[in-house]
């Protein structure tokens, strides 16, 4: 059956989605241009035409995934409700016990970023944008008198460090930490950071 002709943008998006799936299945180190091409039934040359190297394809795939995550975060934080409710929704979504997808992808990315500057830039940029978004909503909550927090940026850093660490534990060592316990720790940490009762 003949393939539908896609625009350049549509083809790149299709290749990026396939690359993300292959990275999640095989890992960054093992994935090959041929794996992405085979998954879509296209030639290696087509993949290389759009990305020229595996490193560029991987960096672009992580950027694509990051943009998707940040768009969802923006929706959660843009709701018309209190800063506390928006913050709770964002943290619960991002937590490894929540609905965020792709923790295996990001753990792979962090590991490879130690040696790949292009990927390090992508993961660092996502991390900075995530922390900035949390910092902003925490500052809004403080200004509105919803909770107390003397240093919103430090709170955002501590919360993301906890979430990232729990993600590694839950993803790499299944069963090591019960999901309900991990979610309890996240809720308690958020309450402590904001000076709220822990049942809030």
N, CA, C and O of each residue as an XYZ file, in Angstrom:
800
protein
N       0.857     -1.195      0.000
C       0.000      0.000      0.000
C       0.891      1.243      0.000
O       1.862      1.311      0.754
N       0.569      2.208     -0.831
C       1.357      3.435     -0.919
C       1.192      4.265      0.351
O       0.103      4.357      0.918
N       2.294      4.864      0.782
C       2.245      5.730      1.959
C       1.666      7.095      1.584
O       1.868      7.588      0.474
N       0.960      7.678      2.510
C       0.410      9.019      2.297
C       1.572     10.009      2.311
O       2.469      9.915      3.149
N       1.547     10.941      1.395
C       2.613     11.951      1.337
C       2.381     12.977      2.442
O       1.321     13.599      2.516
N       3.373     13.141      3.283
C       3.262     14.068      4.402
C       4.050     15.338      4.128
O       5.019     15.332      3.368
N       3.623     16.425      4.754
C       4.412     17.650      4.679
C       5.707     17.432      5.463
O       5.827     16.465      6.215
N       6.659     18.324      5.288
C       7.937     18.213      6.005
C       7.687     18.220      7.513
O       8.270     17.417      8.243
N       6.829     19.117      7.977
C       6.545     19.210      9.417
C       5.881     17.932      9.926
O       6.226     17.433     10.996
N       4.940     17.411      9.168
C       4.249     16.173      9.567
C       5.214     14.992      9.594
O       5.164     14.164     10.503
N       6.094     14.919      8.594
C       7.069     13.830      8.545
C       8.023     13.909      9.728
O       8.314     12.892     10.357
N       8.513     15.109     10.039
C       9.425     15.264     11.185
C       8.732     14.825     12.473
O       9.323     14.130     13.299
N       7.480     15.233     12.635
C       6.739     14.858     13.839
C       6.564     13.345     13.923
O       6.714     12.762     14.997
N       6.251     12.709     12.804
C       6.111     11.263     12.769
C       7.431     10.585     13.153
O       7.440      9.623     13.920
N       8.530     11.087     12.621
C       9.850     10.531     12.942
C      10.191     10.732     14.413
O      10.759      9.841     15.045
N       9.850     11.889     14.959
C      10.143     12.166     16.371
C       9.331     11.259     17.292
O       9.856     10.746     18.280
N       8.062     11.062     16.976
C       7.241     10.159     17.790
C       7.800      8.736     17.749
O       7.862      8.056     18.773
N       8.203      8.298     16.565
C       8.787      6.959     16.439
C      10.101      6.864     17.199
O      10.385      5.843     17.825
N      10.901      7.919     17.148
C      12.177      7.920     17.876
C      11.935      7.809     19.380
O      12.635      7.063     20.066
N      10.952      8.543     19.896
C      10.639      8.468     21.325
C      10.229      7.047     21.705
O      10.677      6.521     22.723
N       9.385      6.434     20.896
C       8.956      5.052     21.177
C      10.146      4.092     21.176
O      10.243      3.209     22.027
N      11.040      4.274     20.222
C      12.203      3.387     20.136
C      13.182      3.629     21.287
O      13.771      2.681     21.807
N      13.356      4.877     21.683
C      14.227      5.179     22.823
C      13.666      4.555     24.087
O      14.406      3.964     24.874
N      12.339      4.686     24.288
C      11.711      4.097     25.480
C      11.853      2.577     25.482
O      12.020      1.968     26.539
N      11.786      1.964     24.302
C      11.856      0.502     24.210
C      13.283     -0.024     24.293
O      13.524     -1.058     24.915
N      14.239      0.681     23.668
C      15.590      0.155     23.529
C      16.648      0.875     24.354
O      17.709      0.318     24.637
N      16.358      2.114     24.736
C      17.370      2.939     25.391
C      18.118      3.765     24.363
O      18.212      3.380     23.197
N      18.650      4.899     24.791
C      19.328      5.816     23.880
C      20.560      5.168     23.266
O      20.791      5.295     22.064
N      21.350      4.478     24.074
C      22.601      3.908     23.575
C      22.348      2.863     22.490
O      23.104      2.786     21.522
N      21.298      2.063     22.639
C      21.059      0.957     21.714
C      20.247      1.347     20.483
O      20.323      0.673     19.455
N      19.485      2.409     20.573
C      18.608      2.755     19.442
C      19.444      3.172     18.233
O      20.481      3.820     18.369
N      18.970      2.787     17.049
C      19.671      3.101     15.805
C      18.726      3.830     14.856
O      17.505      3.739     14.982
N      19.299      4.539     13.924
C      18.504      5.177     12.866
C      17.629      4.117     12.192
O      16.465      4.365     11.878
N      18.205      2.942     11.977
C      17.481      1.856     11.305
C      16.241      1.432     12.096
O      15.237      1.044     11.498
N      16.294      1.499     13.431
C      15.135      1.126     14.246
C      13.974      2.090     14.015
O      12.822      1.673     13.897
N      14.285      3.365     13.952
C      13.252      4.377     13.732
C      12.676      4.229     12.324
O      11.462      4.282     12.129
N      13.560      4.045     11.356
C      13.109      3.877      9.976
C      12.229      2.640      9.834
O      11.176      2.688      9.198
N      12.663      1.542     10.427
C      11.916      0.286     10.327
C      10.535      0.393     10.967
O       9.561     -0.152     10.448
N      10.453      1.097     12.097
C       9.175      1.245     12.796
C       8.132      1.940     11.916
O       6.931      1.713     12.068
N       8.597      2.777     11.007
C       7.685      3.526     10.137
C       7.634      2.976      8.716
O       6.840      3.432      7.893
N       8.477      2.002      8.437
C       8.508      1.471      7.082
C       9.083      2.441      6.075
O       8.648      2.485      4.924
N      10.072      3.227      6.510
C      10.732      4.179      5.605
C      12.214      3.842      5.541
O      12.685      2.967      6.268
N      12.940      4.519      4.687
C      14.371      4.256      4.533
C      15.189      5.001      5.584
O      14.763      6.022      6.124
N      16.380      4.459      5.859
C      17.320      5.162      6.751
C      17.631      6.539      6.182
O      17.773      7.511      6.924
N      17.737      6.614      4.852
C      18.076      7.878      4.202
C      17.051      8.962      4.499
O      17.407     10.132      4.636
N      15.774      8.581      4.600
C      14.739      9.577      4.903
C      14.940     10.152      6.307
O      14.818     11.359      6.513
N      15.246      9.282      7.263
C      15.490      9.749      8.632
C      16.701     10.681      8.641
O      16.670     11.749      9.251
N      17.761     10.265      7.961
C      18.983     11.072      7.926
C      18.778     12.386      7.162
O      19.427     13.385      7.469
N      17.893     12.389      6.186
C      17.589     13.625      5.458
C      17.048     14.680      6.426
O      17.387     15.859      6.325
N      16.211     14.244      7.357
C      15.583     15.188      8.293
C      16.475     15.523      9.486
O      16.374     16.621     10.034
N      17.345     14.601      9.898
C      18.099     14.832     11.142
C      19.614     14.679     11.021
O      20.324     15.049     11.956
N      20.120     14.174      9.961
C      21.538     14.039      9.599
C      22.394     13.128     10.492
O      23.320     12.488      9.994
N      22.104     13.054     11.802
C      22.837     12.137     12.678
C      21.891     11.590     13.744
O      20.838     12.164     14.020
N      22.287     10.484     14.325
C      21.506      9.920     15.426
C      21.450     10.905     16.591
O      20.402     11.059     17.218
N      22.559     11.568     16.885
C      22.596     12.511     18.006
C      21.589     13.642     17.821
O      20.923     14.053     18.771
N      21.484     14.146     16.584
C      20.516     15.219     16.316
C      19.080     14.704     16.419
O      18.193     15.405     16.904
N      18.864     13.478     15.959
C      17.529     12.883     16.078
C      17.143     12.719     17.545
O      16.025     13.056     17.933
N      18.059     12.207     18.359
C      17.776     11.987     19.779
C      17.507     13.318     20.482
O      16.543     13.433     21.239
N      18.346     14.316     20.238
C      18.137     15.625     20.869
C      16.796     16.221     20.452
O      16.084     16.794     21.278
N      16.451     16.087     19.175
C      15.167     16.615     18.691
C      13.996     15.853     19.302
O      12.960     16.444     19.608
N      14.156     14.539     19.480
C      13.086     13.731     20.081
C      12.842     14.158     21.522
O      11.693     14.265     21.949
N      13.907     14.402     22.272
C      13.744     14.851     23.652
C      13.136     16.248     23.698
O      12.315     16.534     24.569
N      13.522     17.111     22.784
C      12.925     18.451     22.721
C      11.430     18.346     22.452
O      10.633     19.043     23.080
N      11.055     17.488     21.533
C       9.647     17.275     21.190
C       8.877     16.786     22.413
O       7.792     17.291     22.704
N       9.429     15.807     23.130
C       8.777     15.293     24.334
C       8.679     16.378     25.394
O       7.658     16.495     26.072
N       9.732     17.171     25.541
C       9.751     18.241     26.539
C       8.680     19.281     26.242
O       7.995     19.751     27.151
N       8.536     19.639     24.968
C       7.531     20.635     24.591
C       6.128     20.138     24.918
O       5.273     20.914     25.345
N       5.897     18.856     24.720
C       4.596     18.266     25.037
C       4.334     18.341     26.544
O       3.245     18.717     26.977
N       5.350     17.976     27.334
C       5.207     18.039     28.791
C       4.975     19.469     29.267
O       4.128     19.712     30.127
N       5.727     20.412     28.709
C       5.586     21.807     29.126
C       4.234     22.382     28.720
O       3.672     23.209     29.438
N       3.715     21.957     27.592
C       2.383     22.422     27.169
C       1.331     21.935     28.160
O       0.418     22.680     28.517
N       1.457     20.691     28.603
C       0.496     20.163     29.576
C       0.642     20.892     30.909
O      -0.355     21.229     31.548
N       1.871     21.133     31.325
C       2.101     21.885     32.562
C       1.466     23.273     32.467
O       0.849     23.751     33.419
N       1.625     23.911     31.308
C       1.031     25.235     31.117
C      -0.480     25.216     31.260
O      -1.064     26.143     31.822
N      -1.118     24.163     30.754
C      -2.569     24.043     30.906
C      -2.962     23.900     32.369
O      -3.916     24.529     32.825
N      -2.226     23.073     33.102
C      -2.540     22.875     34.519
C      -2.369     24.165     35.317
O      -3.198     24.499     36.164
N      -1.280     24.885     35.034
C      -1.001     26.105     35.803
C      -1.808     27.298     35.316
O      -1.873     28.320     35.999
N      -2.426     27.182     34.134
C      -3.220     28.281     33.596
C      -4.692     28.214     33.963
O      -5.473     29.071     33.547
N      -5.079     27.217     34.729
C      -6.498     27.092     35.112
C      -6.934     28.261     35.979
O      -6.125     28.906     36.646
N      -8.243     28.517     35.950
C      -8.801     29.604     36.757
C      -9.206     29.069     38.126
O     -10.382     28.834     38.405
N      -8.210     28.890     38.956
C      -8.451     28.426     40.314
C      -7.315     28.937     41.189
O      -6.443     29.665     40.714
N      -7.318     28.568     42.438
C      -6.295     29.086     43.349
C      -4.908     28.590     42.948
O      -4.766     27.576     42.265
N      -3.892     29.327     43.385
C      -2.509     28.915     43.134
C      -2.248     27.557     43.775
O      -1.546     26.722     43.205
N      -2.814     27.335     44.966
C      -2.590     26.067     45.648
C      -3.151     24.904     44.838
O      -2.480     23.885     44.672
N      -4.369     25.045     44.335
C      -4.959     23.956     43.536
C      -4.169     23.712     42.253
O      -3.978     22.566     41.846
N      -3.713     24.785     41.620
C      -2.915     24.628     40.401
C      -1.591     23.940     40.707
O      -1.152     23.060     39.966
N      -0.960     24.347     41.804
C       0.318     23.743     42.198
C       0.141     22.263     42.545
O       0.937     21.421     42.129
N      -0.903     21.957     43.305
C      -1.169     20.556     43.650
C      -1.417     19.715     42.400
O      -0.919     18.595     42.293
N      -2.186     20.255     41.457
C      -2.469     19.516     40.223
C      -1.187     19.265     39.436
O      -0.983     18.168     38.916
N      -0.323     20.273     39.347
C       0.925     20.131     38.591
C       1.852     19.115     39.249
O       2.428     18.264     38.571
N       1.994     19.204     40.557
C       2.883     18.288     41.264
C       2.357     16.866     41.197
O       3.130     15.928     40.999
N       1.054     16.693     41.360
C       0.487     15.340     41.301
C       0.582     14.749     39.896
O       0.778     13.544     39.740
N       0.443     15.593     38.875
C       0.593     15.098     37.507
C       2.039     14.701     37.231
O       2.299     13.648     36.650
N       2.977     15.547     37.648
C       4.402     15.323     37.376
C       4.974     14.177     38.201
O       5.897     13.494     37.757
N       4.438     13.964     39.385
C       4.964     12.920     40.268
C       4.928     11.567     39.562
O       4.042     11.320     38.743
N       5.886     10.686     39.871
C       5.908      9.377     39.216
C       4.705      8.513     39.558
O       4.502      7.466     38.942
N       3.910      8.934     40.528
C       2.673      8.222     40.856
C       1.485      8.795     40.097
O       0.373      8.275     40.194
N       1.719      9.876     39.335
C       0.628     10.549     38.633
C       0.496     10.123     37.187
O       0.860      9.003     36.831
N      -0.030     11.022     36.336
C      -0.349     10.682     34.961
C       0.751     11.028     33.960
O       0.629     10.706     32.778
N       1.809     11.673     34.411
C       2.878     12.025     33.479
C       3.469     10.755     32.884
O       3.705      9.773     33.589
N       3.699     10.788     31.596
C       4.259      9.638     30.908
C       5.749      9.876     30.664
O       6.242     11.001     30.742
N       6.434      8.803     30.373
C       7.792      8.965     29.875
C       8.898      9.080     30.903
O       9.972      9.583     30.573
N       8.688      8.636     32.137
C       9.787      8.714     33.099
C      10.989      7.909     32.634
O      12.131      8.317     32.842
N      10.735      6.763     32.004
C      11.851      5.951     31.486
C      12.645      6.759     30.458
O      13.875      6.709     30.436
N      11.933      7.503     29.609
C      12.587      8.342     28.610
C      13.489      9.371     29.276
O      14.635      9.554     28.865
N      12.968     10.056     30.321
C      13.756     11.116     30.948
C      14.933     10.570     31.741
O      15.987     11.202     31.792
N      14.772      9.417     32.353
C      15.899      8.821     33.073
C      16.995      8.454     32.075
O      18.178      8.666     32.342
N      16.606      7.911     30.941
C      17.559      7.638     29.851
C      18.252      8.937     29.440
O      19.472      8.983     29.279
N      17.460      9.979     29.277
C      18.010     11.265     28.837
C      19.017     11.829     29.809
O      20.069     12.321     29.401
N      18.705     11.762     31.104
C      19.648     12.266     32.111
C      20.971     11.526     32.043
O      22.038     12.131     32.136
N      20.894     10.212     31.882
C      22.119      9.407     31.840
C      22.973      9.774     30.620
O      24.181      9.976     30.744
N      22.348      9.858     29.450
C      23.094     10.158     28.229
C      23.586     11.605     28.227
O      24.634     11.904     27.656
N      22.836     12.498     28.860
C      23.209     13.916     28.899
C      24.551     14.145     29.594
O      25.184     15.181     29.389
N      24.985     13.197     30.404
C      26.296     13.327     31.041
C      27.416     13.385     30.003
O      28.479     13.951     30.259
N      27.170     12.792     28.822
C      28.209     12.714     27.794
C      27.850     13.447     26.498
O      28.715     13.663     25.650
N      26.591     13.825     26.343
C      26.130     14.440     25.096
C      25.688     15.887     25.346
O      24.605     16.114     25.887
N      26.514     16.864     24.958
C      26.174     18.273     25.232
C      24.826     18.712     24.663
O      24.113     19.475     25.314
N      24.460     18.253     23.471
C      23.181     18.684     22.875
C      22.013     18.205     23.717
O      21.056     18.948     23.936
N      22.085     16.982     24.183
C      21.011     16.447     25.016
C      21.034     17.087     26.402
O      19.982     17.296     27.007
N      22.221     17.396     26.901
C      22.325     18.084     28.194
C      21.605     19.426     28.127
O      20.917     19.809     29.074
N      21.758     20.139     27.016
C      21.080     21.430     26.855
C      19.561     21.262     26.883
O      18.848     22.068     27.480
N      19.075     20.204     26.230
C      17.626     19.953     26.195
C      17.104     19.646     27.594
O      16.130     20.255     28.037
N      17.745     18.703     28.299
C      17.247     18.315     29.615
C      17.398     19.455     30.621
O      16.539     19.641     31.482
N      18.472     20.206     30.516
C      18.665     21.350     31.412
C      17.601     22.419     31.154
O      17.063     23.010     32.090
N      17.308     22.657     29.875
C      16.290     23.657     29.538
C      14.923     23.272     30.067
O      14.197     24.119     30.588
N      14.562     22.000     29.939
C      13.279     21.538     30.472
C      13.243     21.703     31.985
O      12.256     22.183     32.544
N      14.318     21.305     32.636
C      14.397     21.409     34.090
C      14.228     22.863     34.538
O      13.495     23.142     35.487
N      14.903     23.780     33.856
C      14.809     25.198     34.214
C      13.401     25.742     33.990
O      12.898     26.516     34.804
N      12.763     25.341     32.889
C      11.407     25.830     32.612
C      10.402     25.276     33.619
O       9.502     25.990     34.061
N      10.557     24.011     33.979
C       9.677     23.398     34.972
C       9.813     24.122     36.312
O       8.809     24.484     36.926
N      11.044     24.333     36.765
C      11.267     25.019     38.043
C      10.748     26.457     38.005
O      10.176     26.942     38.981
N      10.949     27.130     36.881
C      10.466     28.512     36.752
C       8.947     28.570     36.834
O       8.394     29.479     37.454
N       8.268     27.607     36.213
C       6.805     27.587     36.247
C       6.303     27.346     37.668
O       5.364     28.004     38.115
N       6.922     26.409     38.376
C       6.528     26.165     39.770
C       6.824     27.373     40.645
O       6.005     27.760     41.479
N       7.994     27.966     40.452
C       8.370     29.152     41.234
C       7.328     30.256     41.062
O       6.939     30.911     42.029
N       6.888     30.453     39.834
C       5.918     31.518     39.548
C       4.588     31.267     40.253
O       4.030     32.188     40.848
N       4.077     30.060     40.201
C       2.781     29.800     40.837
C       2.905     29.813     42.359
O       1.961     30.193     43.051
N       4.050     29.405     42.883
C       4.259     29.503     44.335
C       4.274     30.974     44.749
O       3.651     31.348     45.743
N       4.983     31.803     43.991
C       5.028     33.237     44.294
C       3.630     33.858     44.213
O       3.295     34.729     45.016
N       2.814     33.418     43.251
C       1.437     33.920     43.150
C       0.643     33.558     44.408
O      -0.111     34.377     44.934
N       0.820     32.327     44.880
C       0.112     31.891     46.085
C       0.531     32.670     47.310
O      -0.301     33.001     48.155
N       1.823     32.968     47.413
C       2.321     33.773     48.539
C       1.724     35.172     48.469
O       1.240     35.689     49.476
N       1.755     35.793     47.285
C       1.221     37.149     47.110
C      -0.269     37.215     47.420
O      -0.759     38.234     47.905
N      -0.994     36.124     47.142
C      -2.439     36.084     47.401
C      -2.751     35.705     48.843
O      -3.917     35.696     49.238
N      -1.729     35.393     49.632
C      -1.942     35.023     51.023
C      -2.478     33.610     51.214
O      -3.024     33.293     52.270
N      -2.328     32.754     50.195
C      -2.836     31.382     50.290
C      -1.955     30.501     51.171
O      -2.442     29.585     51.835
N      -0.667     30.785     51.169
C       0.286     30.008     51.972
C       1.550     30.829     52.154
O       1.700     31.897     51.561
N       2.458     30.322     52.980
C       3.723     31.004     53.248
C       4.860     30.234     52.576
O       4.879     29.004     52.567
N       5.788     30.976     52.023
C       6.967     30.360     51.424
C       8.018     31.457     51.261
O       7.888     32.312     50.385
N       9.057     31.439     52.097
C      10.046     32.515     52.032
C      10.909     32.509     50.769
O      11.453     33.549     50.397
N      11.042     31.379     50.114
C      11.915     31.279     48.942
C      11.291     30.341     47.900
O      11.623     29.156     47.856
N      10.388     30.870     47.062
C       9.711     30.023     46.081
C      10.656     29.242     45.163
O      10.377     28.090     44.832
N      11.764     29.852     44.749
C      12.696     29.154     43.856
C      13.329     27.956     44.546
O      13.473     26.894     43.940
N      13.707     28.118     45.807
C      14.306     26.994     46.548
C      13.274     25.896     46.771
O      13.599     24.711     46.700
N      12.042     26.285     47.039
C      10.973     25.291     47.203
C      10.762     24.508     45.911
O      10.625     23.285     45.941
N      10.734     25.203     44.782
C      10.570     24.535     43.488
C      11.716     23.548     43.256
O      11.495     22.444     42.758
N      12.928     23.942     43.613
C      14.072     23.048     43.422
C      13.951     21.805     44.300
O      14.178     20.687     43.836
N      13.590     22.004     45.578
C      13.465     20.848     46.483
C      12.350     19.913     46.045
O      12.506     18.694     46.103
N      11.219     20.475     45.602
C      10.107     19.631     45.155
C      10.480     18.816     43.921
O      10.198     17.620     43.856
N      11.111     19.460     42.945
C      11.482     18.728     41.737
C      12.559     17.693     42.029
O      12.568     16.624     41.419
N      13.469     17.996     42.955
C      14.493     17.007     43.325
C      13.831     15.768     43.936
O      14.219     14.638     43.638
N      12.839     15.988     44.784
C      12.115     14.862     45.383
C      11.386     14.057     44.306
O      11.469     12.829     44.280
N      10.675     14.752     43.420
C       9.915     14.071     42.371
C      10.832     13.287     41.430
O      10.538     12.147     41.069
N      11.943     13.908     41.038
C      12.883     13.225     40.149
C      13.488     12.001     40.833
O      13.622     10.943     40.219
N      13.853     12.152     42.110
C      14.423     11.025     42.841
C      13.437      9.887     43.006
O      13.805      8.722     42.856
N      12.195     10.205     43.312
C      11.171      9.163     43.421
C      10.921      8.498     42.075
O      10.659      7.297     42.008
N      11.002      9.282     41.002
C      10.819      8.705     39.672
C      11.883      7.651     39.388
O      11.585      6.593     38.833
N      13.122      7.942     39.770
C      14.193      6.955     39.569
C      13.902      5.702     40.389
O      14.035      4.588     39.882
N      13.507      5.873     41.647
C      13.217      4.721     42.501
C      12.074      3.877     41.943
O      12.189      2.655     41.855
N      10.978      4.521     41.569
C       9.801      3.788     41.119
C       9.990      3.170     39.734
O       9.442      2.106     39.444
N      10.766      3.838     38.884
C      10.966      3.339     37.525
C      12.060      2.282     37.461
O      11.914      1.264     36.785
N      13.153      2.531     38.167
C      14.296      1.621     38.091
C      14.175      0.427     39.025
O      14.714     -0.641     38.737
N      13.471      0.595     40.144
C      13.367     -0.470     41.144
C      11.906     -0.713     41.504
O      11.490     -0.414     42.624
N      11.116     -1.254     40.566
C       9.686     -1.459     40.832
C       9.471     -2.266     42.114
O      10.140     -3.270     42.360
N       8.522     -1.799     42.916
C       8.199     -2.482     44.157
C       9.024     -2.037     45.345
O       8.704     -2.380     46.483
N      10.081     -1.279     45.103
C      10.940     -0.828     46.200
C      10.238      0.156     47.122
O      10.393      0.100     48.341
N       9.465      1.055     46.529
C       8.687      2.036     47.280
C       7.240      1.904     46.818
O       6.964      2.073     45.630
N       6.309      1.605     47.726
C       4.903      1.538     47.312
C       4.443      2.887     46.751
O       4.794      3.941     47.282
N       3.658      2.843     45.681
C       3.209      4.076     45.037
C       2.418      4.967     45.994
O       2.561      6.189     45.973
N       1.585      4.350     46.829
C       0.793      5.141     47.778
C       1.699      5.864     48.771
O       1.437      7.008     49.141
N       2.769      5.189     49.200
C       3.720      5.825     50.125
C       4.436      6.977     49.439
O       4.616      8.036     50.040
N       4.843      6.792     48.205
C       5.522      7.851     47.467
C       4.608      9.063     47.310
O       5.052     10.198     47.482
N       3.327      8.833     46.984
C       2.400      9.943     46.841
C       2.196     10.661     48.171
O       2.064     11.884     48.210
N       2.171      9.897     49.256
C       2.044     10.500     50.590
C       3.241     11.401     50.876
O       3.075     12.504     51.396
N       4.442     10.942     50.540
C       5.640     11.749     50.755
C       5.586     13.044     49.944
O       5.980     14.103     50.433
N       5.099     12.958     48.710
C       4.996     14.147     47.866
C       4.008     15.136     48.477
O       4.298     16.328     48.569
N       2.847     14.647     48.892
C       1.833     15.525     49.498
C       2.354     16.164     50.786
O       2.142     17.352     51.029
N       3.035     15.365     51.606
C       3.578     15.893     52.869
C       4.665     16.932     52.611
O       4.726     17.950     53.299
N       5.515     16.681     51.630
C       6.584     17.635     51.312
C       5.998     18.956     50.830
O       6.465     20.023     51.229
N       4.989     18.894     49.985
C       4.351     20.113     49.487
C       3.721     20.888     50.639
O       3.855     22.110     50.718
N       3.044     20.189     51.516
C       2.421     20.850     52.673
C       3.474     21.517     53.556
O       3.297     22.660     53.976
N       4.562     20.815     53.838
C       5.634     21.389     54.666
C       6.242     22.619     54.014
O       6.474     23.628     54.679
N       6.496     22.538     52.733
C       7.122     23.654     52.015
C       6.255     24.906     52.053
O       6.769     26.024     52.069
N       4.937     24.714     52.068
C       4.016     25.851     52.017
C       3.452     26.225     53.382
O       2.612     27.120     53.480
N       3.905     25.549     54.434
C       3.411     25.847     55.773
C       1.949     25.500     55.959
O       1.232     26.179     56.694
N       1.507     24.444     55.296
C       0.096     24.027     55.373
C      -0.050     22.806     56.262
O       0.908     22.055     56.447
N      -1.245     22.597     56.816
C      -1.491     21.333     57.508
C      -1.332     20.193     56.513
O      -1.669     20.350     55.339
N      -0.831     19.063     56.955
C      -0.518     17.990     56.020
C      -1.749     17.316     55.437
O      -1.631     16.530     54.497
N      -2.937     17.608     55.977
C      -4.164     17.051     55.379
C      -4.716     17.943     54.290
O      -5.685     17.573     53.628
N      -4.109     19.141     54.081
C      -4.597     20.158     53.124
C      -4.676     19.597     51.715
O      -5.064     20.309     50.789
